Amino acid sequence: MKADLRGGAAHEVAMAGPSKPSDRASIRRTNLGLVLRLLRDSGPRSRARIASDTGLPRPTITGLISELVELGLVREGASERDGSVGRPSQAVEIDGRTICGVGVEINVDYLAVVALDLRGEVAFQRRIAVDVRTAGPESVLDSAAALVREAEAAVQAAGARVVGAALAAPGNVDITAGRVTFASNIGWRDVAALDALRDRLGRSAPPLRLENDAKLGAIAEYLVASAADIHDLIYVTGETGVGGGIISGGQLMRGARGFAGEIGHMPLAPGGHPCACGRFGCWETMVGLGALLRHASDPDDPVHDPSLDVESRLADLRRRADDGDPRTLQALALIADDLALGVALLVDVLNPRAVVLGGYFAVFADYLLPSVREGVARRVMAPECGGCEVLPSTLGFTAPARGGAYLALDAVYQDPSGTA
């Protein structure tokens, strides 16, 4: 499955800033990145169009393209006519099939890994069922390191190489220190996740980064949605924990200290069910996966078993809904109503162009969306929901790991010469 990267200004949502040219070599690195990002964000084009779009002289573009071809990052594509007359020119497009980024997600009941090449093509992906809270950080990070090694081996067997990896973790994370400071749903507090992962991977470890899972999911969803000219969106994870990633004007919203997006802990039902954070009635206790399972099944039902793959459990519930099981349908109706309540508040406060529902919300989109859209339209103050659409994710449970892979690849777009 390929994400459409054209139109998606990933450099605007990734953490790295632009290079600051101070000498001829750094100016060249900056210009290489400029051309590569243009091809990613705007699609294939001729050298003449690249010169026009960047404002760089045609001879400079010719040299930059030659270097990017030599690095294996771009290639000659289909012919393109620059004007109404004259011979067609050869278009240049992103290649990068030998360059991969890896994203690893730690969730409540699974670990997932995705390796993407520079074109957004999946080179490797895998998910394993893990009861993360019970297993504890040491065992979980052992498994995460094993998944990174497995992805690297698969990428190398295909003749490519990994240039970086990013870890997606729930809860509050310190991206500078590489620590998961507090993740209530998995019981982690002040875990030095990146140092631990580096220790396990050894000296051959690729460059590693850490980010909140919902923020990385938002980056992945934005790279798809931006192709439809959507540059303001909220991504809602739809897993056991309900987190949010907010894109505003094409940029990831972090907040003063990086904690923006903890939407699952909005207290929408004071005195309601206890939340892993220690409070009662948080939104995720109303619409998280635990709420669906609680409404739809008894505690001894296999769909509650965290040792089973989450998508297989959801497929079981989906079959029950399709068969008209009254309890499952009633559970989905309750979730839809509570989901609309929280989404409407987010729309009132942030006025996004879209709210993208991920995780299990996307699995049951045809059951949830009609009621959610109606409930949001009824509650939002602005006419026509302020121009907001409620959309299902097209990436499902893979979004955070994909976002991690895109983040790992960001270093290539900032300094393409570093891949040599």
N, C-alpha and C positions, 0 to 999 in steps of 0.2 A: 504493500500500500504506500502510495507516494503522496506527501503533502505538497500542495501547490505553494511554492515559495515566492512566486512572482507577486510583487506588490507588498510582500511582507517585509517591512524594514526591521529585520531581526536585530541589527546593530543598535537600534533605538531602545529595544527592550532588554538586551544583554547588558551585563554589568560593566564591561570594559569600555573605556572612553576612547575617543579618537587619538591617534598618534599626534605628537607635536613635533613637526619637522624642525631640526636644528642644524642639519648638514645635508649634503647631497644624498647620502645613503638613506637617511631617515625620510627625506622627501620622496625618494623612490619607493620605499616601503609604504608610505602613506598613499601614494598614487596607485600602487598595485592593489592595495585594499579598496581604494575608491572604485577602481574598475571592477574588481571581483564582486563588491557589494551591489554595484549597478546591475550587473548581469543576474545576480540572484534576485534582486528586488523588482527589476523591470523586464527580465526575460532576454532571450537572444537578440542580438543586433549587430549590425555591421560596424567595422572600425570607424567609418565616417560618422555614424550615429553616436558611437561611444565618444568620439572627439567632440561632437556637438553637445552631447549631454553633460560631459565633464568639464568642457572649456579648455581641455588640454590640446596641444598641437597634434596634428595627425602623425608626424614622425615619432613623437613621444608615445602615442597610443600603440603604434606598430611595435615599438620596442617592448612596451609593457605586456602586450598580448603575447609576443614571442616568449617572454620570460614565464608568463603564466601557463602557456602551453608546455614549456619545458618542465615546469613543476608538476604537470599533470592535473592542473586545476581547471583549465578551460580547453575547449576543442573547437574545431571548425564544424559548423552546423549547416543548415539548409541555406540556399541562396536567398538573398533579400534585395529587392530593388529600392534604392535610396530615393529615387524620384520617378517622375513619369517617363523619363527618357534615359538612355544609357544602359550599359550592361549591368545585370544584377551583381551584387557583391556577396561575398561569402559571409554569412552570419557567424558570430562567435557565441558560444554558450557554455554554461557551467558544465564541467566534467567531474573531476574529483571522485571517481569511482574507487580510487586507491587510498582515499583519506576517509577515516571514520571517526565519529565521536560516539561515546558510550554513555547512556543514562541508566542509573540504577535507582529503583524506587523501593523504599522501606514503607510498608503499610501495616495495618493492624494484623491482617491475616495472610499476607503474602509478601514475597519479594519479586521484583520484576526487573528485567534488563532488556534494553533495546540498543542496537548499534545502527546508526544511520550514516550513509555516505553524504558527501557534500551536496548531492542532488535531492536529499531527503528520502532516498530509497532505503528500505530495511535490509541490512546485511545480516542481522541476527536478532532474534528475540526469544525470550523465555520467561515464564513465570512459575514460581514454586509456592505451594501452600505452606505457610509457617505461622504458628501462633506466636507472634512477636513478643507480646507482653510476657508470656510464660517462658519463652526461650531465653530472654535477657539479652543485653547488648553484646556480650562477648560472642555468644553463639550466632546471633544474627549477623554481626559483622564478619564472622568466619564465612557464613553463607554468602554474604554480599561480595566478599573478596573472591570466592570461588566462581560466582557468576561473572565477575569482571574477567577473570582468567579464561573462562569458557568463551566469553564473547571475543576476547583478544585472539584466542586460538582459532575460532571460526573465521574471523576477519583475516587473519594471516594466511589461513588455508585457502582463502579466496584471492590471495595476492594483494591484499590491502594492509593498511596499518592503522592503529589507533593513535590519535594525536591528543586525546584527552578524555576524561570521564567526569561526570557530575553525579553526585548523590542527592536524591530527592528524599527528604525526611519530613514527617508531619510535625506540627507544632511550631514553637518558637526556635529559630536557629540563629546562631551568630556566624554569619558567612565569612567574616574576617578571621575569627579564631578557629573556624571549622568545627564548631560545637553545637550539638543539639541541647539547647538550654532547658527546655521543658516541653515534653510531648506527652500530654496526659493520657491519651488513648493507648499508648504503648508502654507507659510507665517509665519513660526515660527522663532523667534530670541531669544536666551538666555532663553529657557524654561527649568526649573528644573523638567524634566519629571519623574525621578525616585523618588524624594522626594514627588512629587505630587501623584504618583501612590501608594507609601507607605502610605501616609496619607489617601487615599481612601480605601485601603485594610485593614488598621488597624493593630493591634498587631499580628494578625494571618497571616500576609503577608509572603509568602515564600521569601527566599533570591532573590534579584532582581539585574539584570544587564542590561546595555544599550549598544547597538552597532549599527553601520550603517547597513541599510537593505541590501545593495549590498554585504557587507563583510559577513554577515550571510548567504546570498544566496550562496555565493561562498563556504562557509564551507559545506553547505548541498550538493551542486553539487559535491564537491570534494570527499565526502564520498561515492558517487556513482561512480564517474569516476576513483577513485583510484583502484577499483576492476578490471579495465581494464588497470592497470599499468600506469595511467595518473597522473602525480604529478606536472605538470606545466600547469595551465589553467587560463583563464580569463572568468569570468562570467559577462554577459551583461544583465541588468535587464529587458529591454523591457517593460517599463511601461510609465506613463506620464513623469516622470523623468527617464533619462537614466544614471544609475550608473554602476560602475564596481567593482568587487571583484577580486583580483589577488592572485593566489596561485603560489608560486615559490619554487620548491624543496620540496613540501609538507608543506610549511609554508605560513601563511597569510602575505602578504606584506602590511605594514601599512604606511611606509614613516616616515620622521623625526618627525612629530607631529601627525601622524595618519590620514592624509587626502588623502592618496593615493587612487586612483580609481575614481576621479571626471572626468571620461571620457566624460560624457554628455556635458561638457562645453568646449570641444575642439572647437575652432572657425573655423569651416570648410566651412562656407559660409558667410564671412564678408559682412555686409550690408543686410543680409537676415532677416528672421523673428525675432521679438523681443523674448527674452528669459526671464523667470521669474527671472533670476539672475541679469537682468538689461542690459545685453549685447545683441548683435545681431548675428544671424547666428551660435549659438551653435549647436553641433551635435544633441542634443535632440530635437531641433526645427525642425530638418530634419527627424528624425527617431522615435521619441517618439510617444506615443499613440495619442497625440494631432495632430501630423503631419498626421498620418494615417486617423484620423477622418476628418481632414480638407480637405485632398485630396479626400476622398471617399464619403463625404456626405455634405449636406447643414447644416448650423448652427441650424436649427429648427428640424433636424432629431432626433428621440428618441435616437440614438446611442450616442449622445452628453450628454445625461441627467445623471449627476453624482449620482442621487438618485436611479438609476437602477444598478443592479449588473453588474460589469465589464464583467464577463464571459458571461452573457446573451446578453449584447450588442455586444460582439465579435462574439457570435454564430450567431447573426443576420447578421453581416458583412460576416461571413464565408458562410452562406447560399447564400448570394448574389454572392460571388465569385464562389461558386460551380454551381450556376445557370448561370454563364457566364456574369454577369453584367459588361459592359465595364468600367464604372467609378471605380468600386471596383478593378477590375483587373489592371487598369492603376495605381491606387493608390499603390497597392502592388508592381508593377514594379518600381515605383519611390522610394519607401521605400527600396527595395532590392538594388538598385544602390547606394543610399546614405549610406546604411548599409555597403555595401562592401567597400566603401571609408574609413570609420572610422575603420572598422575591420582590413583592410590592414595596416593602420598606426600602430595600436596596435601590430600586428604581426611583423612588421618591427622593432619596438622598443623593444619588450619584448620576441619575439620568443617562444611563449607558445607551448605546445604540443596540446592544444585544446582551442578553443573559444566556450563557451557554451552560446547559445542564449535563454534567459528566457522570462517570461511574455508573451506578445502577439506575440512575434516572434515565440515562440513554437507553438502557436495556428495555425499560417499560415506557418509552416515550409515547407510543400510541395510546397507552392507557392514561398517562399522566398529563400530557401537554394540553389537551382540550380544556380540562378543568383548571389547570394552572393558568393558562392564558386568559380564561374567562375571569378567574379570581383576581388576577393581576389587573386586568382592565377595569374591574369593578372598584378596586381599592386605590389605584394610583390617582393622584390629584390632577396631574397634567392631562390634557386631552390627548386621546389616542396613545396613551401610555408614554407620552413624551417622545414618541418615535422609536420606542424600544420593542424589539422582538424577543420572544423566548424561544430558544432553539435547542435541539438536542445535539450533543457532541457527536462528531463523526469519528472520534478517536477512542472513545470509551475509556477503559481502564489503562490504556497505554499512554495517555496524555502526559502525566508527570515524567515518566521515563523518557519519552520522546523529547520533552522540553529539556531534560538533562542532556540528552545527546546534542540538541541544537546549541545549548550553552557551551558544551565542550568544544564544539566546532567554531565558536565565535572567535577564538584566538586565531584561526586561519584567516578569517575575514579582516581581523585587525592588522595582521602581519603575515601575508601569504608567503613571504620569503622565509619565514621560520619553519616551513614544512620541508625545506630542502634537506 
